Amino acid sequence: MAKVRLATVWLSGCSGCHMSFLDQDEKVLELAEKIELVYSPIADVKDFPENVDVTLVEGAVGNEEQLELLKRIRRNTRILVALGDCAVNGNVTALRNSLWNSDEEVLKRAYVENASINQAAPKQVPKLLKRVLALNEVVKVDAYVPGCPPSAELINQVLNELLEGKTPVLEGRFKYG
């Protein structure tokens, strides 16, 4: 039996969802028998591959680089999962949306007023979007796993259901925050 091609992605977020993914402990080893991890921040893969069966995306979309990556992920993924509250609804990452001109204000505050600037270094900060977006504001999302972060148990249950070809039913199995 062919293994399911799984990818995990970290956009604008804290990496807590990936920590919960790893907190599955020995259940990760059981998953490893069923999956091939083809892209992840915990693996050294530079370009998002084609023909991915399931992609877990943590974090909201905060800049143009992430926007393009998410579109590429959607084109190359059969089942896209919004993992955690930032991916589901923007959560903490989207707090900057309350600022009138958030992209300029955030850049100025973080990269000019409070940063030690090396004038010789090239500018490598991706252009911020005017507002932070939840995944479903950009692409079609097939499943949502809320939580900040979602528990390792919930992530494992959802992944196993997806691997079995089932649609996860989350009613009564999680709480926000």
PyMOL CGO cylinders between C-alpha atoms (Angstrom):
from pymol import cmd
from pymol.cgo import CYLINDER

trace = [
    CYLINDER, 0.00, 0.00, 0.00, 1.38, 3.40, -1.01, 0.3, 1, 1, 1, 1, 1, 1,
    CYLINDER, 1.38, 3.40, -1.01, 1.99, 5.89, 1.75, 0.3, 1, 1, 1, 1, 1, 1,
    CYLINDER, 1.99, 5.89, 1.75, -0.01, 9.13, 1.87, 0.3, 1, 1, 1, 1, 1, 1,
    CYLINDER, -0.01, 9.13, 1.87, 2.08, 12.14, 0.86, 0.3, 1, 1, 1, 1, 1, 1,
    CYLINDER, 2.08, 12.14, 0.86, 1.81, 14.59, 3.77, 0.3, 1, 1, 1, 1, 1, 1,
    CYLINDER, 1.81, 14.59, 3.77, 3.09, 18.15, 4.01, 0.3, 1, 1, 1, 1, 1, 1,
    CYLINDER, 3.09, 18.15, 4.01, 3.04, 20.60, 6.90, 0.3, 1, 1, 1, 1, 1, 1,
    CYLINDER, 3.04, 20.60, 6.90, 3.49, 24.34, 6.43, 0.3, 1, 1, 1, 1, 1, 1,
    CYLINDER, 3.49, 24.34, 6.43, 4.11, 27.19, 8.87, 0.3, 1, 1, 1, 1, 1, 1,
    CYLINDER, 4.11, 27.19, 8.87, 2.94, 30.66, 7.77, 0.3, 1, 1, 1, 1, 1, 1,
    CYLINDER, 2.94, 30.66, 7.77, 2.39, 33.61, 10.18, 0.3, 1, 1, 1, 1, 1, 1,
    CYLINDER, 2.39, 33.61, 10.18, 2.01, 31.95, 13.55, 0.3, 1, 1, 1, 1, 1, 1,
    CYLINDER, 2.01, 31.95, 13.55, 4.00, 30.82, 16.56, 0.3, 1, 1, 1, 1, 1, 1,
    CYLINDER, 4.00, 30.82, 16.56, 4.78, 27.19, 15.57, 0.3, 1, 1, 1, 1, 1, 1,
    CYLINDER, 4.78, 27.19, 15.57, 2.64, 25.93, 18.44, 0.3, 1, 1, 1, 1, 1, 1,
    CYLINDER, 2.64, 25.93, 18.44, 0.61, 23.76, 16.07, 0.3, 1, 1, 1, 1, 1, 1,
    CYLINDER, 0.61, 23.76, 16.07, 3.77, 22.04, 14.85, 0.3, 1, 1, 1, 1, 1, 1,
    CYLINDER, 3.77, 22.04, 14.85, 4.80, 21.53, 18.48, 0.3, 1, 1, 1, 1, 1, 1,
    CYLINDER, 4.80, 21.53, 18.48, 1.41, 19.86, 19.11, 0.3, 1, 1, 1, 1, 1, 1,
    CYLINDER, 1.41, 19.86, 19.11, 1.95, 17.73, 15.99, 0.3, 1, 1, 1, 1, 1, 1,
    CYLINDER, 1.95, 17.73, 15.99, 5.25, 16.54, 17.49, 0.3, 1, 1, 1, 1, 1, 1,
    CYLINDER, 5.25, 16.54, 17.49, 3.59, 16.07, 20.91, 0.3, 1, 1, 1, 1, 1, 1,
    CYLINDER, 3.59, 16.07, 20.91, 1.78, 13.05, 19.52, 0.3, 1, 1, 1, 1, 1, 1,
    CYLINDER, 1.78, 13.05, 19.52, 4.74, 11.15, 20.99, 0.3, 1, 1, 1, 1, 1, 1,
    CYLINDER, 4.74, 11.15, 20.99, 4.73, 7.46, 19.99, 0.3, 1, 1, 1, 1, 1, 1,
    CYLINDER, 4.73, 7.46, 19.99, 1.66, 8.02, 17.79, 0.3, 1, 1, 1, 1, 1, 1,
    CYLINDER, 1.66, 8.02, 17.79, 3.96, 9.93, 15.41, 0.3, 1, 1, 1, 1, 1, 1,
    CYLINDER, 3.96, 9.93, 15.41, 5.75, 6.64, 14.82, 0.3, 1, 1, 1, 1, 1, 1,
    CYLINDER, 5.75, 6.64, 14.82, 2.43, 4.98, 13.97, 0.3, 1, 1, 1, 1, 1, 1,
    CYLINDER, 2.43, 4.98, 13.97, 1.68, 7.83, 11.54, 0.3, 1, 1, 1, 1, 1, 1,
    CYLINDER, 1.68, 7.83, 11.54, 5.13, 7.45, 9.99, 0.3, 1, 1, 1, 1, 1, 1,
    CYLINDER, 5.13, 7.45, 9.99, 4.15, 3.97, 8.83, 0.3, 1, 1, 1, 1, 1, 1,
    CYLINDER, 4.15, 3.97, 8.83, 1.24, 5.48, 6.85, 0.3, 1, 1, 1, 1, 1, 1,
    CYLINDER, 1.24, 5.48, 6.85, 2.75, 8.72, 5.52, 0.3, 1, 1, 1, 1, 1, 1,
    CYLINDER, 2.75, 8.72, 5.52, 5.65, 10.11, 3.56, 0.3, 1, 1, 1, 1, 1, 1,
    CYLINDER, 5.65, 10.11, 3.56, 6.54, 13.58, 4.88, 0.3, 1, 1, 1, 1, 1, 1,
    CYLINDER, 6.54, 13.58, 4.88, 7.27, 15.47, 1.66, 0.3, 1, 1, 1, 1, 1, 1,
    CYLINDER, 7.27, 15.47, 1.66, 7.48, 19.07, 2.94, 0.3, 1, 1, 1, 1, 1, 1,
    CYLINDER, 7.48, 19.07, 2.94, 7.69, 20.60, 6.42, 0.3, 1, 1, 1, 1, 1, 1,
    CYLINDER, 7.69, 20.60, 6.42, 9.62, 23.11, 8.52, 0.3, 1, 1, 1, 1, 1, 1,
    CYLINDER, 9.62, 23.11, 8.52, 10.90, 20.04, 10.39, 0.3, 1, 1, 1, 1, 1, 1,
    CYLINDER, 10.90, 20.04, 10.39, 12.39, 18.62, 7.15, 0.3, 1, 1, 1, 1, 1, 1,
    CYLINDER, 12.39, 18.62, 7.15, 14.93, 20.20, 4.83, 0.3, 1, 1, 1, 1, 1, 1,
    CYLINDER, 14.93, 20.20, 4.83, 12.84, 20.57, 1.66, 0.3, 1, 1, 1, 1, 1, 1,
    CYLINDER, 12.84, 20.57, 1.66, 13.10, 23.90, -0.19, 0.3, 1, 1, 1, 1, 1, 1,
    CYLINDER, 13.10, 23.90, -0.19, 10.25, 23.81, -2.74, 0.3, 1, 1, 1, 1, 1, 1,
    CYLINDER, 10.25, 23.81, -2.74, 6.67, 22.73, -2.20, 0.3, 1, 1, 1, 1, 1, 1,
    CYLINDER, 6.67, 22.73, -2.20, 6.19, 19.51, -4.20, 0.3, 1, 1, 1, 1, 1, 1,
    CYLINDER, 6.19, 19.51, -4.20, 3.43, 18.43, -6.56, 0.3, 1, 1, 1, 1, 1, 1,
    CYLINDER, 3.43, 18.43, -6.56, 0.89, 15.66, -5.90, 0.3, 1, 1, 1, 1, 1, 1,
    CYLINDER, 0.89, 15.66, -5.90, 0.57, 16.10, -2.14, 0.3, 1, 1, 1, 1, 1, 1,
    CYLINDER, 0.57, 16.10, -2.14, -2.33, 14.17, -0.61, 0.3, 1, 1, 1, 1, 1, 1,
    CYLINDER, -2.33, 14.17, -0.61, -2.79, 16.13, 2.64, 0.3, 1, 1, 1, 1, 1, 1,
    CYLINDER, -2.79, 16.13, 2.64, -1.28, 19.46, 3.71, 0.3, 1, 1, 1, 1, 1, 1,
    CYLINDER, -1.28, 19.46, 3.71, -1.62, 20.86, 7.23, 0.3, 1, 1, 1, 1, 1, 1,
    CYLINDER, -1.62, 20.86, 7.23, -1.18, 24.64, 7.16, 0.3, 1, 1, 1, 1, 1, 1,
    CYLINDER, -1.18, 24.64, 7.16, -0.45, 26.46, 10.41, 0.3, 1, 1, 1, 1, 1, 1,
    CYLINDER, -0.45, 26.46, 10.41, -0.69, 30.24, 10.65, 0.3, 1, 1, 1, 1, 1, 1,
    CYLINDER, -0.69, 30.24, 10.65, -2.44, 33.04, 8.85, 0.3, 1, 1, 1, 1, 1, 1,
    CYLINDER, -2.44, 33.04, 8.85, -1.39, 34.73, 5.61, 0.3, 1, 1, 1, 1, 1, 1,
    CYLINDER, -1.39, 34.73, 5.61, 0.48, 37.92, 6.48, 0.3, 1, 1, 1, 1, 1, 1,
    CYLINDER, 0.48, 37.92, 6.48, 2.70, 38.73, 3.51, 0.3, 1, 1, 1, 1, 1, 1,
    CYLINDER, 2.70, 38.73, 3.51, 2.94, 38.36, -0.26, 0.3, 1, 1, 1, 1, 1, 1,
    CYLINDER, 2.94, 38.36, -0.26, 5.41, 35.47, -0.06, 0.3, 1, 1, 1, 1, 1, 1,
    CYLINDER, 5.41, 35.47, -0.06, 2.96, 33.46, 2.08, 0.3, 1, 1, 1, 1, 1, 1,
    CYLINDER, 2.96, 33.46, 2.08, 0.09, 34.38, -0.21, 0.3, 1, 1, 1, 1, 1, 1,
    CYLINDER, 0.09, 34.38, -0.21, 1.90, 32.93, -3.22, 0.3, 1, 1, 1, 1, 1, 1,
    CYLINDER, 1.90, 32.93, -3.22, 3.01, 29.85, -1.27, 0.3, 1, 1, 1, 1, 1, 1,
    CYLINDER, 3.01, 29.85, -1.27, -0.57, 29.15, -0.13, 0.3, 1, 1, 1, 1, 1, 1,
    CYLINDER, -0.57, 29.15, -0.13, -1.84, 29.37, -3.70, 0.3, 1, 1, 1, 1, 1, 1,
    CYLINDER, -1.84, 29.37, -3.70, 0.90, 26.94, -4.82, 0.3, 1, 1, 1, 1, 1, 1,
    CYLINDER, 0.90, 26.94, -4.82, -0.01, 24.61, -1.93, 0.3, 1, 1, 1, 1, 1, 1,
    CYLINDER, -0.01, 24.61, -1.93, -3.67, 24.62, -2.95, 0.3, 1, 1, 1, 1, 1, 1,
    CYLINDER, -3.67, 24.62, -2.95, -2.81, 23.82, -6.58, 0.3, 1, 1, 1, 1, 1, 1,
    CYLINDER, -2.81, 23.82, -6.58, -0.62, 20.90, -5.52, 0.3, 1, 1, 1, 1, 1, 1,
    CYLINDER, -0.62, 20.90, -5.52, -2.69, 19.46, -2.65, 0.3, 1, 1, 1, 1, 1, 1,
    CYLINDER, -2.69, 19.46, -2.65, -5.70, 17.20, -2.66, 0.3, 1, 1, 1, 1, 1, 1,
    CYLINDER, -5.70, 17.20, -2.66, -6.83, 17.93, 0.94, 0.3, 1, 1, 1, 1, 1, 1,
    CYLINDER, -6.83, 17.93, 0.94, -5.83, 21.22, 2.56, 0.3, 1, 1, 1, 1, 1, 1,
    CYLINDER, -5.83, 21.22, 2.56, -6.30, 21.46, 6.35, 0.3, 1, 1, 1, 1, 1, 1,
    CYLINDER, -6.30, 21.46, 6.35, -6.34, 24.75, 8.29, 0.3, 1, 1, 1, 1, 1, 1,
    CYLINDER, -6.34, 24.75, 8.29, -4.43, 23.79, 11.44, 0.3, 1, 1, 1, 1, 1, 1,
    CYLINDER, -4.43, 23.79, 11.44, -5.02, 25.99, 14.48, 0.3, 1, 1, 1, 1, 1, 1,
    CYLINDER, -5.02, 25.99, 14.48, -6.86, 29.22, 15.18, 0.3, 1, 1, 1, 1, 1, 1,
    CYLINDER, -6.86, 29.22, 15.18, -4.48, 31.46, 13.17, 0.3, 1, 1, 1, 1, 1, 1,
    CYLINDER, -4.48, 31.46, 13.17, -5.14, 29.42, 10.02, 0.3, 1, 1, 1, 1, 1, 1,
    CYLINDER, -5.14, 29.42, 10.02, -8.86, 29.09, 10.80, 0.3, 1, 1, 1, 1, 1, 1,
    CYLINDER, -8.86, 29.09, 10.80, -9.65, 32.73, 11.67, 0.3, 1, 1, 1, 1, 1, 1,
    CYLINDER, -9.65, 32.73, 11.67, -6.44, 34.81, 11.87, 0.3, 1, 1, 1, 1, 1, 1,
    CYLINDER, -6.44, 34.81, 11.87, -6.33, 34.75, 15.68, 0.3, 1, 1, 1, 1, 1, 1,
    CYLINDER, -6.33, 34.75, 15.68, -3.42, 36.64, 17.29, 0.3, 1, 1, 1, 1, 1, 1,
    CYLINDER, -3.42, 36.64, 17.29, -1.67, 37.20, 13.97, 0.3, 1, 1, 1, 1, 1, 1,
    CYLINDER, -1.67, 37.20, 13.97, -4.66, 39.20, 12.74, 0.3, 1, 1, 1, 1, 1, 1,
    CYLINDER, -4.66, 39.20, 12.74, -4.56, 41.63, 15.67, 0.3, 1, 1, 1, 1, 1, 1,
    CYLINDER, -4.56, 41.63, 15.67, -2.64, 44.02, 13.42, 0.3, 1, 1, 1, 1, 1, 1,
    CYLINDER, -2.64, 44.02, 13.42, -5.77, 44.27, 11.25, 0.3, 1, 1, 1, 1, 1, 1,
    CYLINDER, -5.77, 44.27, 11.25, -7.19, 46.72, 13.80, 0.3, 1, 1, 1, 1, 1, 1,
    CYLINDER, -7.19, 46.72, 13.80, -4.52, 49.25, 12.82, 0.3, 1, 1, 1, 1, 1, 1,
    CYLINDER, -4.52, 49.25, 12.82, -5.64, 51.67, 10.12, 0.3, 1, 1, 1, 1, 1, 1,
    CYLINDER, -5.64, 51.67, 10.12, -2.67, 51.16, 7.83, 0.3, 1, 1, 1, 1, 1, 1,
    CYLINDER, -2.67, 51.16, 7.83, -1.30, 48.01, 9.43, 0.3, 1, 1, 1, 1, 1, 1,
    CYLINDER, -1.30, 48.01, 9.43, 1.26, 47.02, 6.84, 0.3, 1, 1, 1, 1, 1, 1,
    CYLINDER, 1.26, 47.02, 6.84, 3.12, 50.35, 7.08, 0.3, 1, 1, 1, 1, 1, 1,
    CYLINDER, 3.12, 50.35, 7.08, 2.68, 50.74, 10.85, 0.3, 1, 1, 1, 1, 1, 1,
    CYLINDER, 2.68, 50.74, 10.85, 3.91, 47.23, 11.62, 0.3, 1, 1, 1, 1, 1, 1,
    CYLINDER, 3.91, 47.23, 11.62, 6.91, 47.51, 9.31, 0.3, 1, 1, 1, 1, 1, 1,
    CYLINDER, 6.91, 47.51, 9.31, 7.90, 50.88, 10.71, 0.3, 1, 1, 1, 1, 1, 1,
    CYLINDER, 7.90, 50.88, 10.71, 7.58, 49.75, 14.32, 0.3, 1, 1, 1, 1, 1, 1,
    CYLINDER, 7.58, 49.75, 14.32, 9.26, 46.35, 13.93, 0.3, 1, 1, 1, 1, 1, 1,
    CYLINDER, 9.26, 46.35, 13.93, 11.90, 47.01, 11.30, 0.3, 1, 1, 1, 1, 1, 1,
    CYLINDER, 11.90, 47.01, 11.30, 12.77, 50.69, 11.75, 0.3, 1, 1, 1, 1, 1, 1,
    CYLINDER, 12.77, 50.69, 11.75, 12.04, 51.90, 15.29, 0.3, 1, 1, 1, 1, 1, 1,
    CYLINDER, 12.04, 51.90, 15.29, 12.91, 48.71, 17.20, 0.3, 1, 1, 1, 1, 1, 1,
    CYLINDER, 12.91, 48.71, 17.20, 15.44, 46.96, 15.00, 0.3, 1, 1, 1, 1, 1, 1,
    CYLINDER, 15.44, 46.96, 15.00, 19.15, 47.32, 14.75, 0.3, 1, 1, 1, 1, 1, 1,
    CYLINDER, 19.15, 47.32, 14.75, 19.58, 47.95, 11.07, 0.3, 1, 1, 1, 1, 1, 1,
    CYLINDER, 19.58, 47.95, 11.07, 22.55, 46.72, 9.10, 0.3, 1, 1, 1, 1, 1, 1,
    CYLINDER, 22.55, 46.72, 9.10, 22.68, 49.19, 6.20, 0.3, 1, 1, 1, 1, 1, 1,
    CYLINDER, 22.68, 49.19, 6.20, 24.90, 46.85, 4.14, 0.3, 1, 1, 1, 1, 1, 1,
    CYLINDER, 24.90, 46.85, 4.14, 22.44, 43.93, 4.29, 0.3, 1, 1, 1, 1, 1, 1,
    CYLINDER, 22.44, 43.93, 4.29, 19.95, 43.58, 1.43, 0.3, 1, 1, 1, 1, 1, 1,
    CYLINDER, 19.95, 43.58, 1.43, 16.28, 44.09, 2.25, 0.3, 1, 1, 1, 1, 1, 1,
    CYLINDER, 16.28, 44.09, 2.25, 14.81, 40.62, 2.68, 0.3, 1, 1, 1, 1, 1, 1,
    CYLINDER, 14.81, 40.62, 2.68, 11.52, 41.27, 4.46, 0.3, 1, 1, 1, 1, 1, 1,
    CYLINDER, 11.52, 41.27, 4.46, 8.56, 40.14, 2.31, 0.3, 1, 1, 1, 1, 1, 1,
    CYLINDER, 8.56, 40.14, 2.31, 5.98, 42.85, 1.64, 0.3, 1, 1, 1, 1, 1, 1,
    CYLINDER, 5.98, 42.85, 1.64, 3.20, 42.71, 4.22, 0.3, 1, 1, 1, 1, 1, 1,
    CYLINDER, 3.20, 42.71, 4.22, -0.39, 42.45, 3.07, 0.3, 1, 1, 1, 1, 1, 1,
    CYLINDER, -0.39, 42.45, 3.07, -2.75, 45.30, 4.02, 0.3, 1, 1, 1, 1, 1, 1,
    CYLINDER, -2.75, 45.30, 4.02, -4.45, 42.85, 6.40, 0.3, 1, 1, 1, 1, 1, 1,
    CYLINDER, -4.45, 42.85, 6.40, -3.79, 39.37, 7.73, 0.3, 1, 1, 1, 1, 1, 1,
    CYLINDER, -3.79, 39.37, 7.73, -5.99, 36.71, 6.12, 0.3, 1, 1, 1, 1, 1, 1,
    CYLINDER, -5.99, 36.71, 6.12, -7.35, 33.38, 7.34, 0.3, 1, 1, 1, 1, 1, 1,
    CYLINDER, -7.35, 33.38, 7.34, -6.64, 30.60, 4.84, 0.3, 1, 1, 1, 1, 1, 1,
    CYLINDER, -6.64, 30.60, 4.84, -10.24, 30.39, 3.58, 0.3, 1, 1, 1, 1, 1, 1,
    CYLINDER, -10.24, 30.39, 3.58, -10.06, 34.05, 2.54, 0.3, 1, 1, 1, 1, 1, 1,
    CYLINDER, -10.06, 34.05, 2.54, -7.46, 33.02, -0.05, 0.3, 1, 1, 1, 1, 1, 1,
    CYLINDER, -7.46, 33.02, -0.05, -8.11, 29.39, -1.04, 0.3, 1, 1, 1, 1, 1, 1,
    CYLINDER, -8.11, 29.39, -1.04, -10.59, 26.56, -0.58, 0.3, 1, 1, 1, 1, 1, 1,
    CYLINDER, -10.59, 26.56, -0.58, -10.01, 24.78, 2.73, 0.3, 1, 1, 1, 1, 1, 1,
    CYLINDER, -10.01, 24.78, 2.73, -11.15, 21.17, 3.03, 0.3, 1, 1, 1, 1, 1, 1,
    CYLINDER, -11.15, 21.17, 3.03, -10.95, 20.69, 6.81, 0.3, 1, 1, 1, 1, 1, 1,
    CYLINDER, -10.95, 20.69, 6.81, -10.50, 22.88, 9.88, 0.3, 1, 1, 1, 1, 1, 1,
    CYLINDER, -10.50, 22.88, 9.88, -8.74, 21.91, 13.11, 0.3, 1, 1, 1, 1, 1, 1,
    CYLINDER, -8.74, 21.91, 13.11, -9.26, 24.78, 15.57, 0.3, 1, 1, 1, 1, 1, 1,
    CYLINDER, -9.26, 24.78, 15.57, -7.36, 25.34, 18.79, 0.3, 1, 1, 1, 1, 1, 1,
    CYLINDER, -7.36, 25.34, 18.79, -4.50, 27.47, 20.00, 0.3, 1, 1, 1, 1, 1, 1,
    CYLINDER, -4.50, 27.47, 20.00, -2.84, 25.12, 19.56, 0.3, 1, 1, 1, 1, 1, 1,
    CYLINDER, -2.84, 25.12, 19.56, -5.02, 22.12, 18.79, 0.3, 1, 1, 1, 1, 1, 1,
    CYLINDER, -5.02, 22.12, 18.79, -4.24, 19.19, 21.06, 0.3, 1, 1, 1, 1, 1, 1,
    CYLINDER, -4.24, 19.19, 21.06, -1.91, 16.46, 19.85, 0.3, 1, 1, 1, 1, 1, 1,
    CYLINDER, -1.91, 16.46, 19.85, -4.76, 14.00, 20.34, 0.3, 1, 1, 1, 1, 1, 1,
    CYLINDER, -4.76, 14.00, 20.34, -7.11, 15.99, 18.10, 0.3, 1, 1, 1, 1, 1, 1,
    CYLINDER, -7.11, 15.99, 18.10, -4.45, 16.37, 15.40, 0.3, 1, 1, 1, 1, 1, 1,
    CYLINDER, -4.45, 16.37, 15.40, -3.81, 12.63, 15.50, 0.3, 1, 1, 1, 1, 1, 1,
    CYLINDER, -3.81, 12.63, 15.50, -7.52, 11.78, 15.33, 0.3, 1, 1, 1, 1, 1, 1,
    CYLINDER, -7.52, 11.78, 15.33, -8.12, 14.12, 12.39, 0.3, 1, 1, 1, 1, 1, 1,
    CYLINDER, -8.12, 14.12, 12.39, -5.06, 12.89, 10.50, 0.3, 1, 1, 1, 1, 1, 1,
    CYLINDER, -5.06, 12.89, 10.50, -6.02, 9.25, 10.98, 0.3, 1, 1, 1, 1, 1, 1,
    CYLINDER, -6.02, 9.25, 10.98, -9.57, 9.93, 9.81, 0.3, 1, 1, 1, 1, 1, 1,
    CYLINDER, -9.57, 9.93, 9.81, -8.27, 11.71, 6.72, 0.3, 1, 1, 1, 1, 1, 1,
    CYLINDER, -8.27, 11.71, 6.72, -5.85, 8.87, 6.02, 0.3, 1, 1, 1, 1, 1, 1,
    CYLINDER, -5.85, 8.87, 6.02, -8.78, 6.44, 6.22, 0.3, 1, 1, 1, 1, 1, 1,
    CYLINDER, -8.78, 6.44, 6.22, -10.68, 8.54, 3.66, 0.3, 1, 1, 1, 1, 1, 1,
    CYLINDER, -10.68, 8.54, 3.66, -13.18, 9.85, 6.22, 0.3, 1, 1, 1, 1, 1, 1,
    CYLINDER, -13.18, 9.85, 6.22, -14.33, 13.42, 6.69, 0.3, 1, 1, 1, 1, 1, 1,
    CYLINDER, -14.33, 13.42, 6.69, -13.46, 14.42, 10.27, 0.3, 1, 1, 1, 1, 1, 1,
    CYLINDER, -13.46, 14.42, 10.27, -16.39, 15.46, 12.43, 0.3, 1, 1, 1, 1, 1, 1,
    CYLINDER, -16.39, 15.46, 12.43, -15.12, 17.77, 15.17, 0.3, 1, 1, 1, 1, 1, 1,
    CYLINDER, -15.12, 17.77, 15.17, -18.35, 18.56, 17.00, 0.3, 1, 1, 1, 1, 1, 1,
    CYLINDER, -18.35, 18.56, 17.00, -17.72, 18.23, 20.72, 0.3, 1, 1, 1, 1, 1, 1,
    CYLINDER, -17.72, 18.23, 20.72, -14.05, 17.28, 20.26, 0.3, 1, 1, 1, 1, 1, 1,
    CYLINDER, -14.05, 17.28, 20.26, -12.35, 20.67, 20.71, 0.3, 1, 1, 1, 1, 1, 1,
    CYLINDER, -12.35, 20.67, 20.71, -12.60, 24.11, 22.24, 0.3, 1, 1, 1, 1, 1, 1,
    CYLINDER, -12.60, 24.11, 22.24, -11.29, 27.41, 20.96, 0.3, 1, 1, 1, 1, 1, 1,
    CYLINDER, -11.29, 27.41, 20.96, -8.22, 28.82, 22.64, 0.3, 1, 1, 1, 1, 1, 1,
]
cmd.load_cgo(trace, "trace")
